[in-house]
Amino acid sequence: MTTTELSTSSQKLILDIARTSIKAEMDRSTSVSFDIDDPVLLSCCGVFISLYKQGQLRGCIGRITSDQPLYKLVSEMAVAAAIRDPRFPPVRADEIGDLEIELSVLAPLEPVVDIDEIEIGRHGLYITQGKQSGLLLPQVAVTYHLNRLSFLAQTCLKADLPADAWKSEQTKIYRFSAEVFSEHK
C-alpha cells in the first residue's frame, strides 16, 4: 500500500472504527464487528494510533507491519493506545469525548543507505540495534522542530540507545512515509 490510497471516506470510516472500538472497550461490550468492503481497508499495512486530549498526547501505539486487514489493526491499536500505553494511565470512559484520534497509516520500511535520504516532514524513522528498536513518526520531527541529525538522535534515544548510535555499523536505519490524518483535520 502506498500512502496516497486512502480516500476521504476511507479516512472517516477508519477514524470511526477507532472511536467505536475504544467506546466498546470502555462500555465492556463483548465485541464489535465491521462490515468492510473497501479494498484499501482490507489491505495489510502498518498503522499507529495517537490519542490527544487538549492537544497533549494521551496514548500512542501501533505496528510497523501487519498480516491482518488495516481496519482490524486500527480497531486493535486504538484500544491498545487507550488502555495499554505504559506511559499513561488507561483512558477513562468519561475522557472519550475529549479525545482526538490521529491515524498514521504507514508505507513499507525502506533501508537508509545515506542519511541525506531522510526528509523531515515526509519520513518517519525506525532504528534497530540488536534487540533494541525505536520509532518516531514523521510528524514528530515537525512538531518538535527537529533537523535530520536531531531526529536521528531522538530516534536512537527512543530505542534506549546512545544519541549517536545511528553512526554505528551495528545500527540499522529505516525510513517510511505515512498518511497522517485525524478527526479534526
CYANA upper distance limits for C-alpha pairs under 8 A (distance plus 0.5 A):
  1 MET  CA      5 GLU  CA      7.83
  1 MET  CA     40 VAL  CA      8.35
  1 MET  CA     43 SER  CA      7.81
  1 MET  CA     44 CYS  CA      8.16
  1 MET  CA     45 CYS  CA      7.24
  1 MET  CA    107 ALA  CA      6.77
  1 MET  CA    108 PRO  CA      8.21
  2 THR  CA    107 ALA  CA      6.01
  3 THR  CA    105 VAL  CA      7.42
  3 THR  CA    106 LEU  CA      7.29
  3 THR  CA    107 ALA  CA      6.28
  3 THR  CA    177 SER  CA      7.53
  3 THR  CA    178 ALA  CA      6.28
  3 THR  CA    179 GLU  CA      5.57
  4 THR  CA    179 GLU  CA      7.46
  5 GLU  CA     40 VAL  CA      7.50
  6 LEU  CA     10 SER  CA      6.14
  6 LEU  CA     11 GLN  CA      6.66
  6 LEU  CA     40 VAL  CA      7.39
  7 SER  CA     11 GLN  CA      6.72
  8 THR  CA     12 LYS  CA      6.70
  9 SER  CA     13 LEU  CA      6.58
 10 SER  CA     14 ILE  CA      6.79
 10 SER  CA     38 ASP  CA      8.05
 10 SER  CA     40 VAL  CA      8.44
 10 SER  CA     41 LEU  CA      7.80
 11 GLN  CA     15 LEU  CA      6.66
 11 GLN  CA    181 PHE  CA      7.95
 12 LYS  CA     16 ASP  CA      6.62
 12 LYS  CA    183 GLU  CA      8.07
 13 LEU  CA     17 ILE  CA      6.69
 14 ILE  CA     18 ALA  CA      6.63
 14 ILE  CA     41 LEU  CA      8.40
 14 ILE  CA     71 TYR  CA      6.71
 14 ILE  CA     74 VAL  CA      7.44
 15 LEU  CA     19 ARG  CA      6.85
 15 LEU  CA    101 ILE  CA      7.55
 15 LEU  CA    102 GLU  CA      8.33
 15 LEU  CA    103 LEU  CA      7.98
 15 LEU  CA    182 SER  CA      7.80
 15 LEU  CA    183 GLU  CA      7.25
 16 ASP  CA     20 THR  CA      6.43
 17 ILE  CA     21 SER  CA      6.47
 17 ILE  CA     34 PHE  CA      8.38
 17 ILE  CA     71 TYR  CA      7.75
 17 ILE  CA     74 VAL  CA      7.68
 17 ILE  CA     75 SER  CA      6.57
 18 ALA  CA     22 ILE  CA      6.86
 18 ALA  CA     74 VAL  CA      6.45
 18 ALA  CA     75 SER  CA      5.68
 18 ALA  CA     78 ALA  CA      5.76
 18 ALA  CA     79 VAL  CA      8.18
 18 ALA  CA    101 ILE  CA      8.18
 19 ARG  CA     23 LYS  CA      6.69
 19 ARG  CA     78 ALA  CA      7.94
 19 ARG  CA    101 ILE  CA      8.01
 20 THR  CA     24 ALA  CA      6.55
 21 SER  CA     25 GLU  CA      6.74
 21 SER  CA     32 VAL  CA      7.37
 21 SER  CA     75 SER  CA      5.98
 21 SER  CA     76 GLU  CA      8.18
 21 SER  CA     78 ALA  CA      7.33
 21 SER  CA     79 VAL  CA      6.85
 22 ILE  CA     26 MET  CA      6.77
 22 ILE  CA     75 SER  CA      8.38
 22 ILE  CA     78 ALA  CA      6.78
 22 ILE  CA     79 VAL  CA      5.63
 22 ILE  CA     82 ALA  CA      7.42
 22 ILE  CA     96 ILE  CA      8.38
 23 LYS  CA     27 ASP  CA      6.48
 23 LYS  CA     93 ALA  CA      7.99
 23 LYS  CA     96 ILE  CA      7.74
 24 ALA  CA     28 ARG  CA      6.45
 24 ALA  CA     29 SER  CA      5.52
 24 ALA  CA     30 THR  CA      8.31
 24 ALA  CA     31 SER  CA      7.67
 24 ALA  CA     32 VAL  CA      7.44
 25 GLU  CA     29 SER  CA      6.67
 25 GLU  CA     79 VAL  CA      7.39
 26 MET  CA     92 ARG  CA      7.83
 26 MET  CA     93 ALA  CA      6.00
 27 ASP  CA     93 ALA  CA      8.14
 36 ILE  CA     41 LEU  CA      7.84
 36 ILE  CA     42 LEU  CA      7.87
 36 ILE  CA     71 TYR  CA      8.49
 37 ASP  CA     41 LEU  CA      8.24
 37 ASP  CA     42 LEU  CA      7.76
 38 ASP  CA     42 LEU  CA      6.85
 39 PRO  CA     43 SER  CA      6.77
 40 VAL  CA     70 LEU  CA      8.26
 41 LEU  CA     69 PRO  CA      6.86
 41 LEU  CA     70 LEU  CA      5.59
 41 LEU  CA     71 TYR  CA      5.85
 42 LEU  CA     69 PRO  CA      5.07
 42 LEU  CA     70 LEU  CA      6.37
 42 LEU  CA     71 TYR  CA      7.19
 43 SER  CA     68 GLN  CA      8.22
 43 SER  CA     69 PRO  CA      5.58
 43 SER  CA     70 LEU  CA      6.39
 44 CYS  CA     65 THR  CA      8.01
 44 CYS  CA     66 SER  CA      6.16
 44 CYS  CA     67 ASP  CA      6.31
 44 CYS  CA     68 GLN  CA      6.09
 44 CYS  CA     69 PRO  CA      5.22
 44 CYS  CA     70 LEU  CA      5.92
 45 CYS  CA     64 ILE  CA      7.96
 45 CYS  CA     65 THR  CA      5.73
 45 CYS  CA     66 SER  CA      5.87
 45 CYS  CA     67 ASP  CA      8.12
 45 CYS  CA     69 PRO  CA      7.95
 45 CYS  CA     70 LEU  CA      6.64
 45 CYS  CA    105 VAL  CA      7.80
 45 CYS  CA    106 LEU  CA      6.95
 45 CYS  CA    107 ALA  CA      7.53
 45 CYS  CA    108 PRO  CA      8.00
 46 GLY  CA     62 GLY  CA      7.80
 46 GLY  CA     63 ARG  CA      5.73
 46 GLY  CA     64 ILE  CA      4.92
 46 GLY  CA     65 THR  CA      4.61
 46 GLY  CA     66 SER  CA      6.12
 46 GLY  CA     70 LEU  CA      7.97
 46 GLY  CA     73 LEU  CA      8.45
 46 GLY  CA    105 VAL  CA      6.59
 46 GLY  CA    106 LEU  CA      5.53
 46 GLY  CA    107 ALA  CA      7.75
 46 GLY  CA    108 PRO  CA      8.34
 47 VAL  CA     62 GLY  CA      5.95
 47 VAL  CA     63 ARG  CA      6.17
 47 VAL  CA     64 ILE  CA      6.98
 47 VAL  CA     65 THR  CA      8.07
 47 VAL  CA     70 LEU  CA      8.08
 47 VAL  CA     73 LEU  CA      7.78
 47 VAL  CA     74 VAL  CA      7.36
 47 VAL  CA     77 MET  CA      8.42
 47 VAL  CA    103 LEU  CA      7.40
 47 VAL  CA    104 SER  CA      6.00
 47 VAL  CA    105 VAL  CA      4.99
 47 VAL  CA    106 LEU  CA      6.05
 48 PHE  CA     60 CYS  CA      7.32
 48 PHE  CA     61 ILE  CA      6.09
 48 PHE  CA     62 GLY  CA      4.33
 48 PHE  CA     63 ARG  CA      6.77
 48 PHE  CA     64 ILE  CA      8.38
 48 PHE  CA     74 VAL  CA      8.43
 48 PHE  CA     77 MET  CA      7.56
 48 PHE  CA    103 LEU  CA      6.39
 48 PHE  CA    104 SER  CA      5.64
 48 PHE  CA    105 VAL  CA      7.17
 48 PHE  CA    106 LEU  CA      8.34
 49 ILE  CA     59 GLY  CA      8.45
 49 ILE  CA     60 CYS  CA      5.97
 49 ILE  CA     61 ILE  CA      6.16
 49 ILE  CA     62 GLY  CA      6.47
 49 ILE  CA     74 VAL  CA      7.83
 49 ILE  CA     77 MET  CA      6.73
 49 ILE  CA     78 ALA  CA      6.26
 49 ILE  CA     81 ALA  CA      6.94
 49 ILE  CA    101 ILE  CA      7.51
 49 ILE  CA    102 GLU  CA      6.38
 49 ILE  CA    103 LEU  CA      5.38
 49 ILE  CA    104 SER  CA      7.05
 50 SER  CA     57 LEU  CA      7.66
 50 SER  CA     58 ARG  CA      8.04
 50 SER  CA     59 GLY  CA      6.27
 50 SER  CA     60 CYS  CA      4.75
 50 SER  CA     61 ILE  CA      7.33
 50 SER  CA     81 ALA  CA      7.36
 50 SER  CA    101 ILE  CA      6.50
 50 SER  CA    102 GLU  CA      5.56
 50 SER  CA    103 LEU  CA      6.87
 51 LEU  CA     57 LEU  CA      6.48
 51 LEU  CA     58 ARG  CA      5.69
 51 LEU  CA     59 GLY  CA      5.56
 51 LEU  CA     60 CYS  CA      6.67
 51 LEU  CA     81 ALA  CA      7.49
 51 LEU  CA     82 ALA  CA      7.84
 51 LEU  CA     99 LEU  CA      6.72
 51 LEU  CA    100 GLU  CA      6.26
 51 LEU  CA    101 ILE  CA      5.39
 51 LEU  CA    102 GLU  CA      6.81
 52 TYR  CA     56 GLN  CA      5.69
 52 TYR  CA     57 LEU  CA      5.00
 52 TYR  CA     58 ARG  CA      5.54
 52 TYR  CA     59 GLY  CA      7.65
 52 TYR  CA     99 LEU  CA      5.99
 52 TYR  CA    100 GLU  CA      5.57
 52 TYR  CA    101 ILE  CA      7.05
 52 TYR  CA    102 GLU  CA      8.38
 53 LYS  CA     57 LEU  CA      6.97
 53 LYS  CA     58 ARG  CA      6.53
 53 LYS  CA     98 ASP  CA      6.37
 53 LYS  CA     99 LEU  CA      5.42
 53 LYS  CA    100 GLU  CA      6.89
 54 GLN  CA     98 ASP  CA      7.78
 54 GLN  CA     99 LEU  CA      8.17
 58 ARG  CA     82 ALA  CA      8.23
 58 ARG  CA     88 PHE  CA      7.14
 58 ARG  CA     91 VAL  CA      8.42
 59 GLY  CA     81 ALA  CA      5.36
 59 GLY  CA     82 ALA  CA      6.45
 59 GLY  CA     85 ASP  CA      6.21
 59 GLY  CA     87 ARG  CA      8.06
 59 GLY  CA     88 PHE  CA      7.07
 60 CYS  CA     81 ALA  CA      5.38
 60 CYS  CA     82 ALA  CA      8.39
 60 CYS  CA     85 ASP  CA      7.00
 61 ILE  CA     77 MET  CA      6.58
 61 ILE  CA     78 ALA  CA      8.13
 61 ILE  CA     80 ALA  CA      6.88
 61 ILE  CA     81 ALA  CA      5.37
 61 ILE  CA     85 ASP  CA      7.05
 62 GLY  CA     77 MET  CA      6.10
 62 GLY  CA     81 ALA  CA      8.27
 63 ARG  CA     77 MET  CA      8.44
 64 ILE  CA    106 LEU  CA      7.47
 64 ILE  CA    108 PRO  CA      8.45
 65 THR  CA    108 PRO  CA      8.08
 66 SER  CA     70 LEU  CA      8.39
 66 SER  CA     73 LEU  CA      7.96
 68 GLN  CA     72 LYS  CA      7.10
 68 GLN  CA     73 LEU  CA      7.05
 69 PRO  CA     73 LEU  CA      6.90
 70 LEU  CA     74 VAL  CA      6.54
 71 TYR  CA     75 SER  CA      6.84
 72 LYS  CA     76 GLU  CA      6.78
 73 LEU  CA     77 MET  CA      6.41
 74 VAL  CA     78 ALA  CA      6.36
 75 SER  CA     79 VAL  CA      7.06
 76 GLU  CA     80 ALA  CA      6.79
 77 MET  CA     81 ALA  CA      6.42
 78 ALA  CA     82 ALA  CA      6.78
 79 VAL  CA     83 ILE  CA      6.69
 79 VAL  CA     84 ARG  CA      8.19
 80 ALA  CA     84 ARG  CA      5.28
 80 ALA  CA     85 ASP  CA      7.16
 81 ALA  CA     85 ASP  CA      5.99
 82 ALA  CA     90 PRO  CA      6.39
 82 ALA  CA     91 VAL  CA      5.74
 83 ILE  CA     89 PRO  CA      7.70
 83 ILE  CA     90 PRO  CA      4.63
 83 ILE  CA     91 VAL  CA      6.36
 84 ARG  CA     90 PRO  CA      7.17
 85 ASP  CA     89 PRO  CA      8.20
 85 ASP  CA     90 PRO  CA      8.10
 91 VAL  CA     95 GLU  CA      6.96
 91 VAL  CA     96 ILE  CA      7.91
 92 ARG  CA     96 ILE  CA      7.59
 95 GLU  CA     99 LEU  CA      7.08
100 GLU  CA    182 SER  CA      7.64
100 GLU  CA    183 GLU  CA      6.88
100 GLU  CA    184 HIS  CA      7.80
101 ILE  CA    182 SER  CA      6.13
101 ILE  CA    183 GLU  CA      6.55
102 GLU  CA    180 VAL  CA      7.57
102 GLU  CA    181 PHE  CA      6.18
102 GLU  CA    182 SER  CA      4.60
102 GLU  CA    183 GLU  CA      7.29
103 LEU  CA    179 GLU  CA      8.36
103 LEU  CA    180 VAL  CA      6.14
103 LEU  CA    181 PHE  CA      6.07
103 LEU  CA    182 SER  CA      6.61
104 SER  CA    137 LEU  CA      8.31
104 SER  CA    178 ALA  CA      6.10
104 SER  CA    179 GLU  CA      6.01
104 SER  CA    180 VAL  CA      4.91
104 SER  CA    181 PHE  CA      7.27
105 VAL  CA    178 ALA  CA      5.72
105 VAL  CA    179 GLU  CA      5.65
105 VAL  CA    180 VAL  CA      6.98
106 LEU  CA    176 PHE  CA      7.36
106 LEU  CA    177 SER  CA      6.60
106 LEU  CA    178 ALA  CA      4.89
106 LEU  CA    179 GLU  CA      7.13
107 ALA  CA    176 PHE  CA      6.41
107 ALA  CA    177 SER  CA      5.99
107 ALA  CA    178 ALA  CA      6.31
108 PRO  CA    176 PHE  CA      6.73
108 PRO  CA    177 SER  CA      8.33
109 LEU  CA    174 TYR  CA      6.39
109 LEU  CA    175 ARG  CA      6.23
109 LEU  CA    176 PHE  CA      5.46
110 GLU  CA    174 TYR  CA      5.79
110 GLU  CA    175 ARG  CA      5.81
110 GLU  CA    176 PHE  CA      6.67
111 PRO  CA    172 LYS  CA      8.09
111 PRO  CA    173 ILE  CA      6.56
111 PRO  CA    174 TYR  CA      4.86
111 PRO  CA    175 ARG  CA      6.90
112 VAL  CA    117 GLU  CA      7.26
112 VAL  CA    118 ILE  CA      8.17
112 VAL  CA    172 LYS  CA      8.44
112 VAL  CA    173 ILE  CA      5.98
112 VAL  CA    174 TYR  CA      5.69
112 VAL  CA    175 ARG  CA      6.84
113 VAL  CA    117 GLU  CA      8.12
115 ILE  CA    148 ARG  CA      8.35
118 ILE  CA    123 HIS  CA      6.76
118 ILE  CA    148 ARG  CA      7.49
118 ILE  CA    175 ARG  CA      7.35
119 GLU  CA    123 HIS  CA      6.09
119 GLU  CA    148 ARG  CA      8.03
120 ILE  CA    138 PRO  CA      7.57
120 ILE  CA    141 ALA  CA      6.85
120 ILE  CA    142 VAL  CA      7.52
120 ILE  CA    146 LEU  CA      8.39
120 ILE  CA    147 ASN  CA      7.40
120 ILE  CA    148 ARG  CA      6.98
121 GLY  CA    138 PRO  CA      5.91
121 GLY  CA    139 GLN  CA      6.54
121 GLY  CA    141 ALA  CA      6.97
121 GLY  CA    142 VAL  CA      6.19
122 ARG  CA    138 PRO  CA      6.34
122 ARG  CA    177 SER  CA      6.36
122 ARG  CA    178 ALA  CA      8.12
123 HIS  CA    137 LEU  CA      7.95
123 HIS  CA    138 PRO  CA      5.41
123 HIS  CA    175 ARG  CA      6.28
123 HIS  CA    176 PHE  CA      5.66
123 HIS  CA    177 SER  CA      5.19
123 HIS  CA    178 ALA  CA      7.84
124 GLY  CA    135 LEU  CA      7.90
124 GLY  CA    136 LEU  CA      6.14
124 GLY  CA    137 LEU  CA      4.93
124 GLY  CA    138 PRO  CA      4.44
124 GLY  CA    139 GLN  CA      8.11
124 GLY  CA    175 ARG  CA      6.05
124 GLY  CA    176 PHE  CA      5.73
124 GLY  CA    177 SER  CA      6.56
124 GLY  CA    178 ALA  CA      8.05
125 LEU  CA    135 LEU  CA      6.09
125 LEU  CA    136 LEU  CA      5.95
125 LEU  CA    137 LEU  CA      7.16
125 LEU  CA    138 PRO  CA      7.88
125 LEU  CA    152 LEU  CA      8.00
125 LEU  CA    155 THR  CA      7.33
125 LEU  CA    173 ILE  CA      7.59
125 LEU  CA    174 TYR  CA      6.25
125 LEU  CA    175 ARG  CA      5.20
125 LEU  CA    176 PHE  CA      7.00
126 TYR  CA    133 SER  CA      7.61
126 TYR  CA    134 GLY  CA      6.20
126 TYR  CA    135 LEU  CA      4.86
126 TYR  CA    136 LEU  CA      7.19
126 TYR  CA    155 THR  CA      7.64
126 TYR  CA    173 ILE  CA      6.49
126 TYR  CA    174 TYR  CA      5.56
126 TYR  CA    175 ARG  CA      6.76
126 TYR  CA    176 PHE  CA      8.49
127 ILE  CA    133 SER  CA      5.96
127 ILE  CA    134 GLY  CA      5.89
127 ILE  CA    135 LEU  CA      6.98
127 ILE  CA    155 THR  CA      7.14
127 ILE  CA    156 CYS  CA      7.06
127 ILE  CA    159 ALA  CA      7.67
127 ILE  CA    166 TRP  CA      8.01
127 ILE  CA    171 THR  CA      7.38
127 ILE  CA    172 LYS  CA      6.18
127 ILE  CA    173 ILE  CA      5.15
127 ILE  CA    174 TYR  CA      6.75
128 THR  CA    132 GLN  CA      6.16
128 THR  CA    133 SER  CA      4.71
128 THR  CA    134 GLY  CA      7.14
128 THR  CA    159 ALA  CA      7.80
128 THR  CA    171 THR  CA      6.20
128 THR  CA    172 LYS  CA      5.73
128 THR  CA    173 ILE  CA      7.19
129 GLN  CA    133 SER  CA      6.92
129 GLN  CA    170 GLN  CA      6.46
129 GLN  CA    171 THR  CA      5.13
129 GLN  CA    172 LYS  CA      6.87
130 GLY  CA    170 GLN  CA      8.15
130 GLY  CA    171 THR  CA      8.36
132 GLN  CA    159 ALA  CA      6.12
132 GLN  CA    160 ASP  CA      7.54
132 GLN  CA    161 LEU  CA      8.11
133 SER  CA    156 CYS  CA      8.32
133 SER  CA    158 LYS  CA      8.11
133 SER  CA    159 ALA  CA      4.97
133 SER  CA    160 ASP  CA      8.20
134 GLY  CA    155 THR  CA      6.14
134 GLY  CA    156 CYS  CA      6.88
134 GLY  CA    157 LEU  CA      8.12
134 GLY  CA    158 LYS  CA      5.46
134 GLY  CA    159 ALA  CA      4.37
134 GLY  CA    160 ASP  CA      8.14
135 LEU  CA    155 THR  CA      6.48
135 LEU  CA    158 LYS  CA      7.45
135 LEU  CA    159 ALA  CA      7.93
136 LEU  CA    140 VAL  CA      6.87
136 LEU  CA    155 THR  CA      6.49
136 LEU  CA    158 LYS  CA      8.41
137 LEU  CA    141 ALA  CA      8.24
137 LEU  CA    178 ALA  CA      8.32
138 PRO  CA    142 VAL  CA      7.78
138 PRO  CA    177 SER  CA      7.50
138 PRO  CA    178 ALA  CA      7.59
139 GLN  CA    143 THR  CA      6.51
140 VAL  CA    144 TYR  CA      6.58
141 ALA  CA    145 HIS  CA      6.20
141 ALA  CA    146 LEU  CA      5.27
141 ALA  CA    147 ASN  CA      7.63
141 ALA  CA    151 PHE  CA      6.61
142 VAL  CA    146 LEU  CA      6.96
146 LEU  CA    150 SER  CA      6.05
146 LEU  CA    151 PHE  CA      6.03
147 ASN  CA    151 PHE  CA      6.45
148 ARG  CA    152 LEU  CA      6.76
149 LEU  CA    153 ALA  CA      6.69
150 SER  CA    154 GLN  CA      6.48
151 PHE  CA    155 THR  CA      6.67
152 LEU  CA    156 CYS  CA      6.79
152 LEU  CA    163 ALA  CA      8.18
152 LEU  CA    164 ASP  CA      8.49
152 LEU  CA    166 TRP  CA      7.13
153 ALA  CA    157 LEU  CA      6.77
153 ALA  CA    162 PRO  CA      8.33
153 ALA  CA    163 ALA  CA      4.83
153 ALA  CA    164 ASP  CA      6.43
153 ALA  CA    165 ALA  CA      8.18
153 ALA  CA    166 TRP  CA      7.72
154 GLN  CA    158 LYS  CA      6.63
154 GLN  CA    163 ALA  CA      7.09
155 THR  CA    159 ALA  CA      6.89
155 THR  CA    163 ALA  CA      8.42
156 CYS  CA    160 ASP  CA      6.95
156 CYS  CA    161 LEU  CA      5.64
156 CYS  CA    162 PRO  CA      6.78
156 CYS  CA    163 ALA  CA      5.83
156 CYS  CA    164 ASP  CA      7.73
156 CYS  CA    165 ALA  CA      6.77
156 CYS  CA    166 TRP  CA      7.15
157 LEU  CA    161 LEU  CA      5.69
157 LEU  CA    162 PRO  CA      6.55
157 LEU  CA    163 ALA  CA      6.01
161 LEU  CA    165 ALA  CA      6.69
164 ASP  CA    168 SER  CA      8.34
165 ALA  CA    171 THR  CA      7.22
166 TRP  CA    171 THR  CA      6.31
166 TRP  CA    172 LYS  CA      8.04
166 TRP  CA    173 ILE  CA      7.64
167 LYS  CA    171 THR  CA      7.78
181 PHE  CA    185 LYS  CA      6.98
